[in-house]
């Protein structure tokens, strides 16, 4: 074997060894080595700030009691005091809305948004009085309420509980009625109208998984005051309102 052949074989062995080193040092191999010792990904608690903005749907139910509303019948001869109405009842319905999230001080988040809802059920009461030889019964009922609210508040530091206040517009059906029984006959007068009003509430919402949250709030609703004509001989001033406790569930998309 000649010296030239020996030198050629040595160069070939060196080249092969270099190719093996290059293969071991490729990015793919390095990535695999790095990935084998990487820290596992940690999963934190559900937070309102997980989504910068989100839509939601939900349902709720509540119990309300009316504010003091004195019922009097105005006649040509003066005003007949019938008594004080204290309406109460259960209500509930569907709601949906959108909200956004902004960072706030102290590790909290500011959450704001709009919500639309519709409630069924009724809040009602009747009162009666003896006027001369007649028995007079009067009643008031609030039902079928549409609402549009602006809701905003701050989360706790973990971001899982939202403390909020809301202000809104409501529109509901208000029924005002009176029955006058005299001499064995009864006259019934009733007025139904859609009434505008305002609402305010304060409450909290807890996000307990990726999609679901539970809410609880105290609310106050005041409808517009209105002079209601009951036939051609009677009228009354209607000022319906109520305070209620409401709980519900929301599903976030």
SULMO-V194550 format. One record per run of one state. SS is the DSSP state (H for helix, E for strand, C for the rest). FROM is the first residue (numbers start at 0). LEN is the number of residues. If there is no record, write none. Layout:
ss->SS from->FROM len->LEN
ss->SS from->FROM len->LEN
//
This chain:
ss->C from->0 len->2
ss->H from->2 len->22
ss->C from->24 len->2
ss->H from->26 len->10
ss->C from->36 len->11
ss->H from->47 len->3
ss->C from->50 len->2
ss->E from->52 len->14
ss->C from->66 len->2
ss->E from->68 len->7
ss->C from->75 len->2
ss->E from->77 len->8
ss->C from->85 len->2
ss->E from->87 len->16
ss->C from->103 len->1
ss->H from->104 len->3
ss->C from->107 len->1
ss->E from->108 len->23
ss->C from->131 len->2
ss->E from->133 len->22
ss->C from->155 len->5
ss->E from->160 len->22
ss->C from->182 len->2
ss->E from->184 len->23
ss->C from->207 len->4
ss->E from->211 len->12
ss->C from->223 len->2
ss->E from->225 len->5
ss->C from->230 len->3
ss->E from->233 len->5
ss->C from->238 len->2
ss->E from->240 len->12
ss->C from->252 len->1
//
